[in-house]
């Protein structure tokens, strides 16, 4: 399979702790997107470029690889008397030769465009560089004589720098024959409008608790409380894996306990939680703590706006949300605070502010808002 080989470097399109999307046996959820693509194929109106969108970790790349297997393993209908019947499913057996070649990165009709090595070739680049898109163009030129269908997966389109995006746009504007593009995007609004306009979108939604639990089990990770994890992870398998590896459920439970004492938090508990993520090598845990605070504030705002609490993500959370955000006025205060703290966190991280000091400041801002709401 023509692609960016990284050999001694980790694959940038793989989520830590999970199999690569090309190795994932089954895609859970997203029935509507799959049905949309299959319907287009069956009526012979397959668009040349598909933009698969949605938050990180929903299975966008897994869907792209599934669609690639389907296109390359399904015989082309030539309109003859002995043409195969239209396919009823996108599923291709794992022992199919095409599926085996794709899993081994040896399928010659598929090109994977992803971040390669930087200019010094000593590390993986931060972006997809224009040189990688030029290699894709060369691949199309060299493989044109072979005939048959070809597929290109771009994972992710968000990673392209400006030059790479413009180079890919030219390919989308004048697509090679028998080529289908699958562009994966976590934030499609940041792509060039001209790229979006030349693609048909398949938008994926968060997974339900059952589907997410099944996907996690397939990745080799079992969970005890699927509903709580789905609430915290937003239906994202990738985010759930991050939560699991960093003890996210336990951290969120501690956050709920801490905020349960508002309008004045328990100081020893506050100090202990503020120390989360301090020390070398704990940056990921600090980032998670910031994300959990942002999530708590978002759930407070949602509860007050809707007048009802979402399913609990930790014991005692529903009562906490109802007490701290009983109406739209309180909801607006929590939403404003969420925006302010998010900006503070970004600035603090940019200037390497002490993580404990940054978290302490965030907790004190929450306490001030709770006191203000309690006094009205």
C-alpha positions as CSV (number, residue, x, y, z in Angstrom):
1,X,0.0,0.0,0.0
2,X,1.5,3.3,-1.0
3,X,1.6,5.5,2.1
4,X,3.7,7.4,4.5
5,X,5.8,4.7,6.2
6,X,7.2,5.7,9.6
7,X,9.0,2.4,10.6
8,X,10.6,3.3,14.0
9,X,8.0,6.1,14.8
10,X,4.5,5.7,16.2
11,X,1.7,6.0,13.7
12,X,0.1,9.4,14.0
13,X,-3.3,8.1,13.0
14,X,-3.5,5.5,15.8
15,X,-5.1,6.2,19.2
16,X,-2.9,5.0,22.1
17,X,-4.2,1.8,23.6
18,X,-6.4,0.9,20.6
19,X,-5.9,-1.1,17.4
20,X,-5.3,1.0,14.3
21,X,-8.6,1.7,12.4
22,X,-7.5,-0.5,9.5
23,X,-7.3,-3.4,12.0
24,X,-10.7,-2.8,13.6
25,X,-12.9,-5.7,12.8
26,X,-16.3,-4.1,13.3
27,X,-17.7,-0.6,13.3
28,X,-20.3,0.0,16.0
29,X,-23.0,2.6,15.4
30,X,-23.2,5.1,12.5
31,X,-25.9,3.0,10.6
32,X,-27.2,6.2,8.8
33,X,-23.8,7.1,7.4
34,X,-23.2,3.6,6.2
35,X,-26.6,3.3,4.6
36,X,-26.1,6.7,2.8
37,X,-22.9,5.5,1.2
38,X,-24.3,2.1,0.3
39,X,-27.4,3.7,-1.3
40,X,-25.1,6.0,-3.4
41,X,-23.1,3.0,-4.5
42,X,-26.1,0.9,-5.4
43,X,-27.6,3.5,-7.7
44,X,-24.3,4.2,-9.4
45,X,-23.9,7.8,-8.1
46,X,-20.8,7.4,-6.0
47,X,-19.3,10.8,-5.4
48,X,-15.5,11.0,-6.0
49,X,-14.7,12.6,-2.6
50,X,-16.3,12.0,0.9
51,X,-15.7,14.1,3.9
52,X,-16.2,12.1,7.1
53,X,-16.8,14.5,10.0
54,X,-17.5,14.5,13.7
55,X,-15.6,14.8,17.0
56,X,-12.4,12.8,17.6
57,X,-12.7,9.2,18.5
58,X,-16.2,8.4,17.1
59,X,-14.9,6.0,14.5
60,X,-14.4,8.2,11.4
61,X,-11.2,6.5,10.4
62,X,-12.7,3.1,11.1
63,X,-15.5,4.0,8.7
64,X,-13.1,5.2,6.1
65,X,-11.1,2.0,6.1
66,X,-14.3,0.0,6.0
67,X,-15.5,1.9,3.0
68,X,-12.1,1.4,1.3
69,X,-12.2,-2.4,1.9
70,X,-15.7,-2.4,0.4
71,X,-14.8,-0.5,-2.7
72,X,-11.7,-2.5,-3.4
73,X,-13.1,-5.9,-2.7
74,X,-16.5,-5.5,-4.4
75,X,-16.6,-6.5,-8.1
76,X,-17.4,-3.7,-10.4
77,X,-20.8,-4.0,-12.2
78,X,-20.0,-3.8,-15.9
79,X,-23.7,-4.0,-16.8
80,X,-23.3,-7.4,-18.4
81,X,-25.6,-10.4,-18.1
82,X,-23.5,-12.0,-15.4
83,X,-22.9,-8.9,-13.3
84,X,-23.1,-9.6,-9.6
85,X,-26.2,-8.4,-7.7
86,X,-26.0,-5.1,-5.9
87,X,-24.3,-5.5,-2.5
88,X,-26.6,-5.5,0.6
89,X,-23.9,-4.6,3.1
90,X,-20.6,-2.9,3.4
91,X,-19.1,-5.7,5.3
92,X,-16.1,-7.6,3.8
93,X,-14.8,-10.8,5.5
94,X,-11.6,-10.4,7.4
95,X,-10.0,-13.3,5.5
96,X,-10.8,-11.7,2.1
97,X,-7.5,-11.1,0.2
98,X,-8.1,-7.3,0.0
99,X,-8.9,-7.1,3.7
100,X,-5.7,-9.0,4.5
101,X,-3.6,-6.7,2.2
102,X,-5.1,-3.6,3.7
103,X,-4.5,-4.7,7.3
104,X,-0.9,-5.4,6.3
105,X,-0.5,-2.0,4.5
106,X,0.2,-3.8,1.2
107,X,-2.8,-3.1,-0.9
108,X,-1.5,-1.4,-4.1
109,X,-4.8,0.3,-4.9
110,X,-5.0,2.3,-1.7
111,X,-3.0,5.3,-0.7
112,X,-2.8,6.6,2.9
113,X,-2.0,10.3,3.2
114,X,-1.1,11.2,6.8
115,X,1.6,13.1,8.6
116,X,5.1,11.9,7.7
117,X,8.5,12.8,9.0
118,X,9.6,16.4,9.3
119,X,12.3,18.0,7.2
120,X,15.1,16.6,9.3
121,X,13.4,13.1,9.3
122,X,14.1,12.8,13.0
123,X,10.5,13.0,14.2
124,X,6.9,12.9,12.9
125,X,5.9,16.3,11.4
126,X,3.2,18.4,13.1
127,X,1.4,18.8,9.8
128,X,0.8,17.0,6.6
129,X,3.3,18.7,4.3
130,X,2.9,19.5,0.6
131,X,5.6,16.9,-0.2
132,X,3.3,14.2,1.0
133,X,0.5,15.4,-1.3
134,X,2.9,15.5,-4.2
135,X,3.7,11.8,-3.5
136,X,0.0,11.1,-3.7
137,X,-0.2,12.8,-7.1
138,X,2.8,10.8,-8.3
139,X,1.0,7.6,-7.1
140,X,-2.1,8.4,-9.2
141,X,0.1,9.0,-12.3
142,X,2.0,5.8,-11.9
143,X,-1.0,3.6,-11.1
144,X,-3.3,4.9,-13.8
145,X,-2.2,2.3,-16.3
146,X,-3.3,-0.5,-14.0
147,X,-7.0,0.3,-14.3
148,X,-9.6,-0.5,-11.7
149,X,-10.7,1.4,-8.7
150,X,-8.3,3.3,-6.4
151,X,-8.9,4.8,-3.0
152,X,-7.1,7.6,-1.1
153,X,-7.6,8.1,2.7
154,X,-6.6,11.4,4.2
155,X,-6.2,11.1,8.0
156,X,-6.7,13.8,8.9
157,X,-7.5,16.6,6.6
158,X,-7.2,19.0,9.5
159,X,-3.5,18.2,9.7
160,X,-2.7,19.7,6.3
161,X,-0.8,22.9,6.2
162,X,-1.9,25.6,3.7
163,X,0.3,24.4,0.9
164,X,-0.7,20.8,1.3
165,X,-4.4,21.8,1.4
166,X,-4.1,23.8,-1.8
167,X,-2.3,20.9,-3.5
168,X,-5.0,18.4,-2.5
169,X,-7.7,20.9,-3.6
170,X,-6.3,20.7,-7.2
171,X,-6.7,16.9,-7.1
172,X,-10.3,17.2,-5.9
173,X,-11.0,19.8,-8.6
174,X,-9.6,17.5,-11.3
175,X,-9.9,14.0,-9.8
176,X,-8.0,11.1,-11.5
177,X,-10.2,8.5,-13.0
178,X,-11.7,5.7,-10.8
179,X,-10.4,7.3,-7.6
180,X,-12.4,7.8,-4.4
181,X,-11.2,10.1,-1.7
182,X,-12.0,9.7,2.0
183,X,-11.1,12.8,4.0
184,X,-11.4,12.6,7.8
185,X,-12.0,15.8,9.6
186,X,-12.6,16.5,13.3
187,X,-13.2,20.2,12.7
188,X,-14.5,20.7,9.1
189,X,-15.2,24.4,9.6
190,X,-11.4,24.9,9.6
191,X,-10.9,23.3,6.2
192,X,-10.8,25.4,3.0
193,X,-14.4,26.1,1.9
194,X,-13.5,25.0,-1.6
195,X,-12.4,21.6,-0.2
196,X,-15.6,21.1,1.7
197,X,-17.7,22.1,-1.3
198,X,-16.1,19.4,-3.5
199,X,-16.9,16.6,-1.0
200,X,-20.0,14.9,0.1
201,X,-20.3,14.8,3.9
202,X,-20.9,11.9,6.1
203,X,-21.4,13.3,9.5
204,X,-21.0,10.9,12.5
205,X,-22.8,11.3,15.8
206,X,-21.7,10.3,19.3
207,X,-22.1,6.7,20.1
208,X,-24.8,5.4,22.5
209,X,-23.6,3.8,25.7
210,X,-24.1,0.3,24.4
211,X,-22.3,0.8,21.1
212,X,-19.4,2.6,22.9
213,X,-19.0,-0.3,25.4
214,X,-19.0,-2.8,22.6
215,X,-16.3,-0.8,20.7
216,X,-14.2,-0.5,23.8
217,X,-14.5,-4.3,24.4
218,X,-13.4,-4.8,20.8
219,X,-10.3,-2.6,21.6
220,X,-9.6,-4.9,24.5
221,X,-10.9,-2.6,27.3
222,X,-13.9,-3.5,29.4
223,X,-15.8,-0.9,31.5
224,X,-18.2,-1.3,34.4
225,X,-20.4,1.7,33.9
226,X,-21.0,2.3,30.2
227,X,-23.6,5.1,30.7
228,X,-21.3,7.1,33.0
229,X,-18.4,6.7,30.5
230,X,-20.6,7.7,27.6
231,X,-21.6,10.9,29.4
232,X,-18.0,11.8,30.2
233,X,-16.5,10.8,26.9
234,X,-19.3,12.3,24.8
235,X,-19.9,9.0,23.0
236,X,-16.3,9.0,21.8
237,X,-14.3,5.8,22.0
238,X,-11.1,7.7,21.7
239,X,-12.0,10.0,24.5
240,X,-13.2,7.0,26.6
241,X,-9.8,5.3,26.2
242,X,-8.1,8.5,27.4
243,X,-10.4,8.6,30.4
244,X,-9.7,5.0,31.2
245,X,-5.9,5.2,30.9
246,X,-5.8,8.4,33.1
247,X,-8.5,7.3,35.6
248,X,-11.0,9.9,34.4
249,X,-14.0,8.4,36.1
250,X,-12.3,8.5,39.5
251,X,-11.1,12.0,38.9
252,X,-14.5,13.2,37.9
253,X,-16.0,11.6,41.0
254,X,-13.5,13.5,43.1
255,X,-14.5,16.7,41.3
256,X,-18.2,16.1,42.0
257,X,-17.3,15.5,45.7
258,X,-15.3,18.7,45.9
259,X,-18.0,20.8,44.3
260,X,-20.6,19.2,46.5
261,X,-19.5,21.5,49.4
262,X,-20.1,24.7,47.4
263,X,-20.4,27.6,47.9
264,X,-17.3,26.9,50.0
265,X,-15.1,24.0,49.0
266,X,-13.2,21.8,51.4
267,X,-9.7,23.2,51.4
268,X,-7.7,20.0,51.9
269,X,-9.7,18.3,49.1
270,X,-9.2,21.4,46.9
271,X,-5.4,21.4,47.4
272,X,-5.2,17.7,46.7
273,X,-7.1,17.9,43.5
274,X,-5.2,21.0,42.4
275,X,-2.0,18.9,42.6
276,X,-3.4,16.7,39.8
277,X,-1.0,16.6,36.9
278,X,1.9,18.3,38.6
279,X,5.3,16.9,38.0
280,X,7.2,15.8,34.9
281,X,5.4,13.4,32.7
282,X,1.9,14.2,34.1
283,X,0.9,16.7,31.4
284,X,-1.8,14.4,30.1
285,X,-3.5,14.1,33.5
286,X,-3.4,17.9,33.9
287,X,-5.0,18.3,30.5
288,X,-7.7,15.8,31.5
289,X,-8.4,17.6,34.7
290,X,-8.9,20.9,32.8
291,X,-11.2,19.0,30.4
292,X,-13.2,17.6,33.3
293,X,-13.7,21.0,34.8
294,X,-14.9,22.3,31.4
295,X,-17.2,19.4,31.1
296,X,-18.7,20.0,34.6
297,X,-19.4,23.6,33.8
298,X,-21.0,22.7,30.5
299,X,-23.2,20.2,32.3
300,X,-24.2,22.8,34.8
301,X,-25.1,25.2,32.0
302,X,-27.1,22.5,30.2
303,X,-29.0,21.5,33.4
304,X,-30.1,25.1,34.2
305,X,-31.1,25.8,30.6
306,X,-33.1,22.6,30.1
307,X,-34.5,22.5,33.6
308,X,-33.4,18.8,33.9
309,X,-30.2,17.0,34.7
310,X,-28.5,14.6,32.3
311,X,-27.8,11.0,33.3
312,X,-25.3,10.9,36.1
313,X,-21.6,10.5,35.3
314,X,-20.7,10.2,39.0
315,X,-22.6,9.4,42.2
316,X,-24.3,12.6,43.5
317,X,-23.9,14.6,40.3
318,X,-27.6,15.0,39.6
319,X,-28.3,16.6,42.9
320,X,-25.3,18.8,42.6
321,X,-26.3,20.0,39.1
322,X,-29.9,20.7,40.3
323,X,-28.7,22.7,43.3
324,X,-26.0,24.8,41.6
325,X,-27.9,25.4,38.4
326,X,-31.7,25.6,39.1
327,X,-32.6,28.0,36.3
328,X,-31.5,29.7,33.1
329,X,-30.0,32.7,35.0
330,X,-27.6,30.3,36.8
331,X,-27.0,28.4,33.6
332,X,-25.7,31.6,31.9
333,X,-23.4,32.3,34.8
334,X,-21.8,28.9,34.5
335,X,-21.6,29.1,30.7
336,X,-19.8,32.5,31.0
337,X,-17.4,31.0,33.6
338,X,-16.7,28.1,31.3
339,X,-15.7,30.4,28.5
340,X,-13.5,32.5,30.8
341,X,-11.8,29.5,32.4
342,X,-11.1,27.9,29.0
343,X,-9.3,31.0,27.9
344,X,-7.4,31.2,31.2
345,X,-6.3,27.6,30.8
346,X,-5.0,28.2,27.2
347,X,-3.1,31.3,28.3
348,X,-1.7,29.6,31.4
349,X,-0.5,26.6,29.4
350,X,1.0,28.8,26.7
351,X,3.2,30.6,29.3
352,X,4.0,27.4,31.3
353,X,2.1,28.5,34.4
354,X,2.4,26.1,37.3
355,X,-0.3,23.5,36.8
356,X,-1.3,23.5,40.5
357,X,-1.6,27.2,40.5
358,X,-3.7,27.2,37.4
359,X,-6.1,24.6,38.8
360,X,-6.3,26.4,42.1
361,X,-7.3,29.6,40.3
362,X,-9.9,27.7,38.3
363,X,-11.4,26.2,41.5
364,X,-11.5,29.6,43.2
365,X,-13.3,31.1,40.3
366,X,-15.9,28.3,40.5
367,X,-16.3,29.0,44.2
368,X,-16.8,32.7,43.6
369,X,-19.5,32.1,41.0
370,X,-21.3,29.6,43.4
371,X,-21.2,32.2,46.2
372,X,-22.5,34.8,43.9
373,X,-25.4,32.6,42.8
374,X,-26.1,31.5,46.4
375,X,-26.4,35.2,47.6
376,X,-28.9,36.4,45.0
